[in-house]
Amino acid sequence: MGSHIPSFAGDVRAVLDGLRRIVQFLRTSSRDAERRVNLSAAQLFALQQVATFPGASINELAGHTFTHQSSVSVVVQRLVTRRLVAKVTSKDDRRRVRLAITEAGRQVLRRSPQPAQERLIAGIASLKASDRQHLVDSLAAISRLLTTGDGPPPMLFEDHAGKRGRLRKGDQPAGGGSPSTRP
């Protein structure tokens, strides 16, 4: 008996090939960031966005990274621990905390690769609105089948429970030396 190939096999392969290329690009970019500046791709993207939008709050940074507030908060805390980002009390409202890049953070950005998320976001944004909506609907449907949907997803290549990018005992901050914690 011959094997029966479903009529949608070509479509499935094309989608999987596209996903494989995107995941490979993201994985390679993430490894490059880790190798060059000892940061996860998520940390590099968040650091770049803090530099681009000085004084942003965690909620504003979540908007700039297209990520849930709780997910970006975890990443920012890792950057604060490494003294690449400082939390600064707002002069206008002492109850508000703003984010500022430190000198060590600026040094890291000077030698870092372009965050992969920028290219991914630009690619999605370049699609026609109707194509973006189809992509949203299709990925949401597949995601519902694959995941439990418990809580917001972490930033790309950042595991909430993992230890990736955390300063280990004896490690120097990514900027080296004695970084300033002031903007």
Biotite code that builds the C-alpha atoms (Angstrom):
import biotite.structure as struc

atoms = struc.array([
    struc.Atom([0.000, 0.000, 0.000], chain_id="A", res_id=1, res_name="MET", atom_name="CA", element="C"),
    struc.Atom([1.219, 3.445, -0.870], chain_id="A", res_id=2, res_name="GLY", atom_name="CA", element="C"),
    struc.Atom([1.457, 6.222, 1.603], chain_id="A", res_id=3, res_name="SER", atom_name="CA", element="C"),
    struc.Atom([-1.179, 8.898, 1.396], chain_id="A", res_id=4, res_name="HIS", atom_name="CA", element="C"),
    struc.Atom([0.114, 12.458, 1.567], chain_id="A", res_id=5, res_name="ILE", atom_name="CA", element="C"),
    struc.Atom([-2.540, 14.903, 2.765], chain_id="A", res_id=6, res_name="PRO", atom_name="CA", element="C"),
    struc.Atom([-3.478, 17.695, 0.372], chain_id="A", res_id=7, res_name="SER", atom_name="CA", element="C"),
    struc.Atom([-2.301, 20.302, 2.868], chain_id="A", res_id=8, res_name="PHE", atom_name="CA", element="C"),
    struc.Atom([1.210, 18.797, 3.198], chain_id="A", res_id=9, res_name="ALA", atom_name="CA", element="C"),
    struc.Atom([2.813, 21.482, 1.015], chain_id="A", res_id=10, res_name="GLY", atom_name="CA", element="C"),
    struc.Atom([1.260, 24.244, 3.090], chain_id="A", res_id=11, res_name="ASP", atom_name="CA", element="C"),
    struc.Atom([2.365, 22.616, 6.348], chain_id="A", res_id=12, res_name="VAL", atom_name="CA", element="C"),
    struc.Atom([5.907, 22.230, 5.071], chain_id="A", res_id=13, res_name="ARG", atom_name="CA", element="C"),
    struc.Atom([6.018, 25.847, 3.850], chain_id="A", res_id=14, res_name="ALA", atom_name="CA", element="C"),
    struc.Atom([4.789, 27.112, 7.237], chain_id="A", res_id=15, res_name="VAL", atom_name="CA", element="C"),
    struc.Atom([7.236, 24.901, 9.134], chain_id="A", res_id=16, res_name="LEU", atom_name="CA", element="C"),
    struc.Atom([10.081, 26.006, 6.859], chain_id="A", res_id=17, res_name="ASP", atom_name="CA", element="C"),
    struc.Atom([9.202, 29.639, 7.555], chain_id="A", res_id=18, res_name="GLY", atom_name="CA", element="C"),
    struc.Atom([9.048, 28.998, 11.289], chain_id="A", res_id=19, res_name="LEU", atom_name="CA", element="C"),
    struc.Atom([12.361, 27.120, 11.179], chain_id="A", res_id=20, res_name="ARG", atom_name="CA", element="C"),
    struc.Atom([14.023, 30.046, 9.387], chain_id="A", res_id=21, res_name="ARG", atom_name="CA", element="C"),
    struc.Atom([12.635, 32.562, 11.897], chain_id="A", res_id=22, res_name="ILE", atom_name="CA", element="C"),
    struc.Atom([13.604, 30.436, 14.907], chain_id="A", res_id=23, res_name="VAL", atom_name="CA", element="C"),
    struc.Atom([17.085, 29.849, 13.461], chain_id="A", res_id=24, res_name="GLN", atom_name="CA", element="C"),
    struc.Atom([17.513, 33.605, 12.886], chain_id="A", res_id=25, res_name="PHE", atom_name="CA", element="C"),
    struc.Atom([16.384, 34.359, 16.444], chain_id="A", res_id=26, res_name="LEU", atom_name="CA", element="C"),
    struc.Atom([18.538, 31.601, 17.940], chain_id="A", res_id=27, res_name="ARG", atom_name="CA", element="C"),
    struc.Atom([21.634, 32.703, 16.002], chain_id="A", res_id=28, res_name="THR", atom_name="CA", element="C"),
    struc.Atom([21.038, 36.334, 16.951], chain_id="A", res_id=29, res_name="SER", atom_name="CA", element="C"),
    struc.Atom([20.540, 35.376, 20.583], chain_id="A", res_id=30, res_name="SER", atom_name="CA", element="C"),
    struc.Atom([23.778, 33.374, 20.655], chain_id="A", res_id=31, res_name="ARG", atom_name="CA", element="C"),
    struc.Atom([25.612, 36.294, 19.032], chain_id="A", res_id=32, res_name="ASP", atom_name="CA", element="C"),
    struc.Atom([24.326, 38.691, 21.696], chain_id="A", res_id=33, res_name="ALA", atom_name="CA", element="C"),
    struc.Atom([25.309, 36.286, 24.469], chain_id="A", res_id=34, res_name="GLU", atom_name="CA", element="C"),
    struc.Atom([28.764, 35.778, 22.977], chain_id="A", res_id=35, res_name="ARG", atom_name="CA", element="C"),
    struc.Atom([29.438, 39.464, 22.316], chain_id="A", res_id=36, res_name="ARG", atom_name="CA", element="C"),
    struc.Atom([27.909, 41.157, 25.366], chain_id="A", res_id=37, res_name="VAL", atom_name="CA", element="C"),
    struc.Atom([26.883, 38.345, 27.737], chain_id="A", res_id=38, res_name="ASN", atom_name="CA", element="C"),
    struc.Atom([23.189, 39.258, 27.537], chain_id="A", res_id=39, res_name="LEU", atom_name="CA", element="C"),
    struc.Atom([20.189, 37.290, 26.356], chain_id="A", res_id=40, res_name="SER", atom_name="CA", element="C"),
    struc.Atom([18.453, 38.581, 23.239], chain_id="A", res_id=41, res_name="ALA", atom_name="CA", element="C"),
    struc.Atom([15.591, 39.775, 25.443], chain_id="A", res_id=42, res_name="ALA", atom_name="CA", element="C"),
    struc.Atom([17.945, 41.666, 27.731], chain_id="A", res_id=43, res_name="GLN", atom_name="CA", element="C"),
    struc.Atom([19.719, 43.293, 24.791], chain_id="A", res_id=44, res_name="LEU", atom_name="CA", element="C"),
    struc.Atom([16.410, 44.361, 23.243], chain_id="A", res_id=45, res_name="PHE", atom_name="CA", element="C"),
    struc.Atom([15.134, 45.773, 26.545], chain_id="A", res_id=46, res_name="ALA", atom_name="CA", element="C"),
    struc.Atom([18.425, 47.596, 27.142], chain_id="A", res_id=47, res_name="LEU", atom_name="CA", element="C"),
    struc.Atom([18.281, 49.099, 23.663], chain_id="A", res_id=48, res_name="GLN", atom_name="CA", element="C"),
    struc.Atom([14.700, 50.247, 24.235], chain_id="A", res_id=49, res_name="GLN", atom_name="CA", element="C"),
    struc.Atom([15.620, 51.832, 27.598], chain_id="A", res_id=50, res_name="VAL", atom_name="CA", element="C"),
    struc.Atom([18.355, 53.762, 25.772], chain_id="A", res_id=51, res_name="ALA", atom_name="CA", element="C"),
    struc.Atom([15.970, 54.768, 22.974], chain_id="A", res_id=52, res_name="THR", atom_name="CA", element="C"),
    struc.Atom([13.207, 55.876, 25.370], chain_id="A", res_id=53, res_name="PHE", atom_name="CA", element="C"),
    struc.Atom([15.001, 57.368, 28.391], chain_id="A", res_id=54, res_name="PRO", atom_name="CA", element="C"),
    struc.Atom([12.815, 57.767, 31.446], chain_id="A", res_id=55, res_name="GLY", atom_name="CA", element="C"),
    struc.Atom([10.270, 55.177, 30.340], chain_id="A", res_id=56, res_name="ALA", atom_name="CA", element="C"),
    struc.Atom([8.318, 53.311, 32.994], chain_id="A", res_id=57, res_name="SER", atom_name="CA", element="C"),
    struc.Atom([8.098, 49.515, 33.037], chain_id="A", res_id=58, res_name="ILE", atom_name="CA", element="C"),
    struc.Atom([4.618, 49.772, 31.474], chain_id="A", res_id=59, res_name="ASN", atom_name="CA", element="C"),
    struc.Atom([5.879, 52.090, 28.736], chain_id="A", res_id=60, res_name="GLU", atom_name="CA", element="C"),
    struc.Atom([8.828, 49.770, 28.078], chain_id="A", res_id=61, res_name="LEU", atom_name="CA", element="C"),
    struc.Atom([6.383, 46.873, 27.784], chain_id="A", res_id=62, res_name="ALA", atom_name="CA", element="C"),
    struc.Atom([4.614, 48.832, 25.053], chain_id="A", res_id=63, res_name="GLY", atom_name="CA", element="C"),
    struc.Atom([7.873, 49.611, 23.241], chain_id="A", res_id=64, res_name="HIS", atom_name="CA", element="C"),
    struc.Atom([8.897, 45.923, 23.346], chain_id="A", res_id=65, res_name="THR", atom_name="CA", element="C"),
    struc.Atom([5.408, 44.625, 22.462], chain_id="A", res_id=66, res_name="PHE", atom_name="CA", element="C"),
    struc.Atom([5.569, 42.507, 25.618], chain_id="A", res_id=67, res_name="THR", atom_name="CA", element="C"),
    struc.Atom([3.462, 42.080, 28.737], chain_id="A", res_id=68, res_name="HIS", atom_name="CA", element="C"),
    struc.Atom([4.503, 44.238, 31.694], chain_id="A", res_id=69, res_name="GLN", atom_name="CA", element="C"),
    struc.Atom([5.302, 41.236, 33.910], chain_id="A", res_id=70, res_name="SER", atom_name="CA", element="C"),
    struc.Atom([7.570, 39.720, 31.254], chain_id="A", res_id=71, res_name="SER", atom_name="CA", element="C"),
    struc.Atom([9.585, 42.875, 30.628], chain_id="A", res_id=72, res_name="VAL", atom_name="CA", element="C"),
    struc.Atom([9.788, 43.520, 34.379], chain_id="A", res_id=73, res_name="SER", atom_name="CA", element="C"),
    struc.Atom([11.697, 40.251, 34.880], chain_id="A", res_id=74, res_name="VAL", atom_name="CA", element="C"),
    struc.Atom([14.171, 41.213, 32.156], chain_id="A", res_id=75, res_name="VAL", atom_name="CA", element="C"),
    struc.Atom([14.609, 44.752, 33.492], chain_id="A", res_id=76, res_name="VAL", atom_name="CA", element="C"),
    struc.Atom([15.323, 43.426, 36.974], chain_id="A", res_id=77, res_name="GLN", atom_name="CA", element="C"),
    struc.Atom([18.167, 41.344, 35.520], chain_id="A", res_id=78, res_name="ARG", atom_name="CA", element="C"),
    struc.Atom([19.548, 44.469, 33.836], chain_id="A", res_id=79, res_name="LEU", atom_name="CA", element="C"),
    struc.Atom([19.272, 46.402, 37.094], chain_id="A", res_id=80, res_name="VAL", atom_name="CA", element="C"),
    struc.Atom([21.069, 43.587, 38.957], chain_id="A", res_id=81, res_name="THR", atom_name="CA", element="C"),
    struc.Atom([23.864, 43.817, 36.406], chain_id="A", res_id=82, res_name="ARG", atom_name="CA", element="C"),
    struc.Atom([23.924, 47.610, 36.801], chain_id="A", res_id=83, res_name="ARG", atom_name="CA", element="C"),
    struc.Atom([23.161, 48.239, 33.133], chain_id="A", res_id=84, res_name="LEU", atom_name="CA", element="C"),
    struc.Atom([19.863, 49.959, 33.937], chain_id="A", res_id=85, res_name="VAL", atom_name="CA", element="C"),
    struc.Atom([18.938, 52.053, 36.951], chain_id="A", res_id=86, res_name="ALA", atom_name="CA", element="C"),
    struc.Atom([15.511, 52.604, 38.449], chain_id="A", res_id=87, res_name="LYS", atom_name="CA", element="C"),
    struc.Atom([15.166, 56.300, 39.160], chain_id="A", res_id=88, res_name="VAL", atom_name="CA", element="C"),
    struc.Atom([12.398, 57.989, 41.133], chain_id="A", res_id=89, res_name="THR", atom_name="CA", element="C"),
    struc.Atom([10.485, 60.449, 38.958], chain_id="A", res_id=90, res_name="SER", atom_name="CA", element="C"),
    struc.Atom([11.042, 64.112, 39.836], chain_id="A", res_id=91, res_name="LYS", atom_name="CA", element="C"),
    struc.Atom([7.428, 64.897, 38.910], chain_id="A", res_id=92, res_name="ASP", atom_name="CA", element="C"),
    struc.Atom([5.814, 62.136, 40.942], chain_id="A", res_id=93, res_name="ASP", atom_name="CA", element="C"),
    struc.Atom([7.906, 60.462, 43.642], chain_id="A", res_id=94, res_name="ARG", atom_name="CA", element="C"),
    struc.Atom([5.653, 57.382, 43.481], chain_id="A", res_id=95, res_name="ARG", atom_name="CA", element="C"),
    struc.Atom([6.697, 56.660, 39.886], chain_id="A", res_id=96, res_name="ARG", atom_name="CA", element="C"),
    struc.Atom([9.847, 54.830, 38.884], chain_id="A", res_id=97, res_name="VAL", atom_name="CA", element="C"),
    struc.Atom([11.556, 55.550, 35.592], chain_id="A", res_id=98, res_name="ARG", atom_name="CA", element="C"),
    struc.Atom([14.244, 53.543, 33.835], chain_id="A", res_id=99, res_name="LEU", atom_name="CA", element="C"),
    struc.Atom([17.606, 54.946, 32.836], chain_id="A", res_id=100, res_name="ALA", atom_name="CA", element="C"),
    struc.Atom([20.538, 53.357, 31.089], chain_id="A", res_id=101, res_name="ILE", atom_name="CA", element="C"),
    struc.Atom([23.804, 53.493, 33.037], chain_id="A", res_id=102, res_name="THR", atom_name="CA", element="C"),
    struc.Atom([27.226, 54.205, 31.605], chain_id="A", res_id=103, res_name="GLU", atom_name="CA", element="C"),
    struc.Atom([27.920, 50.461, 31.747], chain_id="A", res_id=104, res_name="ALA", atom_name="CA", element="C"),
    struc.Atom([24.740, 49.890, 29.740], chain_id="A", res_id=105, res_name="GLY", atom_name="CA", element="C"),
    struc.Atom([25.868, 52.422, 27.136], chain_id="A", res_id=106, res_name="ARG", atom_name="CA", element="C"),
    struc.Atom([29.220, 50.630, 26.865], chain_id="A", res_id=107, res_name="GLN", atom_name="CA", element="C"),
    struc.Atom([27.424, 47.327, 26.265], chain_id="A", res_id=108, res_name="VAL", atom_name="CA", element="C"),
    struc.Atom([25.254, 48.857, 23.539], chain_id="A", res_id=109, res_name="LEU", atom_name="CA", element="C"),
    struc.Atom([28.296, 50.308, 21.763], chain_id="A", res_id=110, res_name="ARG", atom_name="CA", element="C"),
    struc.Atom([29.663, 46.803, 21.174], chain_id="A", res_id=111, res_name="ARG", atom_name="CA", element="C"),
    struc.Atom([26.392, 44.906, 20.805], chain_id="A", res_id=112, res_name="SER", atom_name="CA", element="C"),
    struc.Atom([24.752, 43.555, 17.657], chain_id="A", res_id=113, res_name="PRO", atom_name="CA", element="C"),
    struc.Atom([21.402, 44.877, 16.472], chain_id="A", res_id=114, res_name="GLN", atom_name="CA", element="C"),
    struc.Atom([18.623, 43.203, 18.476], chain_id="A", res_id=115, res_name="PRO", atom_name="CA", element="C"),
    struc.Atom([16.923, 40.548, 16.341], chain_id="A", res_id=116, res_name="ALA", atom_name="CA", element="C"),
    struc.Atom([13.534, 41.700, 17.581], chain_id="A", res_id=117, res_name="GLN", atom_name="CA", element="C"),
    struc.Atom([13.951, 44.981, 15.680], chain_id="A", res_id=118, res_name="GLU", atom_name="CA", element="C"),
    struc.Atom([14.124, 43.120, 12.365], chain_id="A", res_id=119, res_name="ARG", atom_name="CA", element="C"),
    struc.Atom([11.254, 40.810, 13.320], chain_id="A", res_id=120, res_name="LEU", atom_name="CA", element="C"),
    struc.Atom([9.059, 43.762, 14.330], chain_id="A", res_id=121, res_name="ILE", atom_name="CA", element="C"),
    struc.Atom([9.971, 45.621, 11.124], chain_id="A", res_id=122, res_name="ALA", atom_name="CA", element="C"),
    struc.Atom([9.054, 42.546, 9.077], chain_id="A", res_id=123, res_name="GLY", atom_name="CA", element="C"),
    struc.Atom([5.673, 42.195, 10.756], chain_id="A", res_id=124, res_name="ILE", atom_name="CA", element="C"),
    struc.Atom([4.997, 45.920, 10.498], chain_id="A", res_id=125, res_name="ALA", atom_name="CA", element="C"),
    struc.Atom([5.784, 45.845, 6.758], chain_id="A", res_id=126, res_name="SER", atom_name="CA", element="C"),
    struc.Atom([2.889, 43.466, 6.080], chain_id="A", res_id=127, res_name="LEU", atom_name="CA", element="C"),
    struc.Atom([-0.418, 44.820, 4.831], chain_id="A", res_id=128, res_name="LYS", atom_name="CA", element="C"),
    struc.Atom([-2.936, 45.245, 7.663], chain_id="A", res_id=129, res_name="ALA", atom_name="CA", element="C"),
    struc.Atom([-5.059, 42.375, 6.362], chain_id="A", res_id=130, res_name="SER", atom_name="CA", element="C"),
    struc.Atom([-2.015, 40.067, 6.180], chain_id="A", res_id=131, res_name="ASP", atom_name="CA", element="C"),
    struc.Atom([-1.027, 41.023, 9.738], chain_id="A", res_id=132, res_name="ARG", atom_name="CA", element="C"),
    struc.Atom([-4.546, 40.212, 10.918], chain_id="A", res_id=133, res_name="GLN", atom_name="CA", element="C"),
    struc.Atom([-4.441, 36.808, 9.202], chain_id="A", res_id=134, res_name="HIS", atom_name="CA", element="C"),
    struc.Atom([-1.079, 36.164, 10.847], chain_id="A", res_id=135, res_name="LEU", atom_name="CA", element="C"),
    struc.Atom([-2.467, 37.177, 14.259], chain_id="A", res_id=136, res_name="VAL", atom_name="CA", element="C"),
    struc.Atom([-5.510, 34.930, 13.860], chain_id="A", res_id=137, res_name="ASP", atom_name="CA", element="C"),
    struc.Atom([-3.522, 31.963, 12.567], chain_id="A", res_id=138, res_name="SER", atom_name="CA", element="C"),
    struc.Atom([-0.782, 32.114, 15.195], chain_id="A", res_id=139, res_name="LEU", atom_name="CA", element="C"),
    struc.Atom([-3.353, 32.584, 17.964], chain_id="A", res_id=140, res_name="ALA", atom_name="CA", element="C"),
    struc.Atom([-5.235, 29.487, 16.790], chain_id="A", res_id=141, res_name="ALA", atom_name="CA", element="C"),
    struc.Atom([-2.064, 27.383, 16.659], chain_id="A", res_id=142, res_name="ILE", atom_name="CA", element="C"),
    struc.Atom([-0.915, 28.729, 20.025], chain_id="A", res_id=143, res_name="SER", atom_name="CA", element="C"),
    struc.Atom([-4.219, 27.757, 21.636], chain_id="A", res_id=144, res_name="ARG", atom_name="CA", element="C"),
    struc.Atom([-3.715, 24.194, 20.404], chain_id="A", res_id=145, res_name="LEU", atom_name="CA", element="C"),
    struc.Atom([-0.120, 23.977, 21.624], chain_id="A", res_id=146, res_name="LEU", atom_name="CA", element="C"),
    struc.Atom([-0.043, 25.825, 24.927], chain_id="A", res_id=147, res_name="THR", atom_name="CA", element="C"),
    struc.Atom([-1.951, 26.064, 28.148], chain_id="A", res_id=148, res_name="THR", atom_name="CA", element="C"),
    struc.Atom([-2.061, 29.835, 27.952], chain_id="A", res_id=149, res_name="GLY", atom_name="CA", element="C"),
    struc.Atom([-1.047, 30.180, 31.596], chain_id="A", res_id=150, res_name="ASP", atom_name="CA", element="C"),
    struc.Atom([0.080, 33.774, 32.040], chain_id="A", res_id=151, res_name="GLY", atom_name="CA", element="C"),
    struc.Atom([1.806, 36.044, 29.568], chain_id="A", res_id=152, res_name="PRO", atom_name="CA", element="C"),
    struc.Atom([4.638, 34.591, 27.507], chain_id="A", res_id=153, res_name="PRO", atom_name="CA", element="C"),
    struc.Atom([8.203, 35.638, 28.347], chain_id="A", res_id=154, res_name="PRO", atom_name="CA", element="C"),
    struc.Atom([10.175, 37.849, 25.998], chain_id="A", res_id=155, res_name="MET", atom_name="CA", element="C"),
    struc.Atom([11.766, 35.988, 23.082], chain_id="A", res_id=156, res_name="LEU", atom_name="CA", element="C"),
    struc.Atom([14.522, 33.633, 24.260], chain_id="A", res_id=157, res_name="PHE", atom_name="CA", element="C"),
    struc.Atom([14.064, 34.648, 27.892], chain_id="A", res_id=158, res_name="GLU", atom_name="CA", element="C"),
    struc.Atom([12.817, 31.996, 30.276], chain_id="A", res_id=159, res_name="ASP", atom_name="CA", element="C"),
    struc.Atom([11.246, 33.440, 33.435], chain_id="A", res_id=160, res_name="HIS", atom_name="CA", element="C"),
    struc.Atom([12.390, 30.506, 35.535], chain_id="A", res_id=161, res_name="ALA", atom_name="CA", element="C"),
    struc.Atom([15.802, 30.142, 33.901], chain_id="A", res_id=162, res_name="GLY", atom_name="CA", element="C"),
    struc.Atom([19.097, 31.581, 35.072], chain_id="A", res_id=163, res_name="LYS", atom_name="CA", element="C"),
    struc.Atom([20.195, 32.886, 31.687], chain_id="A", res_id=164, res_name="ARG", atom_name="CA", element="C"),
    struc.Atom([21.837, 36.258, 31.837], chain_id="A", res_id=165, res_name="GLY", atom_name="CA", element="C"),
    struc.Atom([21.943, 36.430, 35.618], chain_id="A", res_id=166, res_name="ARG", atom_name="CA", element="C"),
    struc.Atom([25.088, 37.732, 37.230], chain_id="A", res_id=167, res_name="LEU", atom_name="CA", element="C"),
    struc.Atom([26.812, 34.784, 38.828], chain_id="A", res_id=168, res_name="ARG", atom_name="CA", element="C"),
    struc.Atom([29.051, 35.002, 41.857], chain_id="A", res_id=169, res_name="LYS", atom_name="CA", element="C"),
    struc.Atom([32.429, 36.313, 40.732], chain_id="A", res_id=170, res_name="GLY", atom_name="CA", element="C"),
    struc.Atom([31.164, 37.657, 37.388], chain_id="A", res_id=171, res_name="ASP", atom_name="CA", element="C"),
    struc.Atom([31.682, 41.269, 36.423], chain_id="A", res_id=172, res_name="GLN", atom_name="CA", element="C"),
    struc.Atom([28.779, 43.325, 35.101], chain_id="A", res_id=173, res_name="PRO", atom_name="CA", element="C"),
    struc.Atom([28.553, 43.202, 31.310], chain_id="A", res_id=174, res_name="ALA", atom_name="CA", element="C"),
    struc.Atom([30.079, 46.682, 31.043], chain_id="A", res_id=175, res_name="GLY", atom_name="CA", element="C"),
    struc.Atom([33.122, 45.641, 33.092], chain_id="A", res_id=176, res_name="GLY", atom_name="CA", element="C"),
    struc.Atom([34.825, 47.814, 35.680], chain_id="A", res_id=177, res_name="GLY", atom_name="CA", element="C"),
    struc.Atom([32.752, 49.686, 38.209], chain_id="A", res_id=178, res_name="SER", atom_name="CA", element="C"),
    struc.Atom([29.647, 50.880, 36.423], chain_id="A", res_id=179, res_name="PRO", atom_name="CA", element="C"),
    struc.Atom([27.740, 53.923, 37.491], chain_id="A", res_id=180, res_name="SER", atom_name="CA", element="C"),
    struc.Atom([24.214, 53.296, 38.674], chain_id="A", res_id=181, res_name="THR", atom_name="CA", element="C"),
    struc.Atom([23.191, 56.813, 37.804], chain_id="A", res_id=182, res_name="ARG", atom_name="CA", element="C"),
    struc.Atom([22.034, 57.830, 34.339], chain_id="A", res_id=183, res_name="PRO", atom_name="CA", element="C"),
])
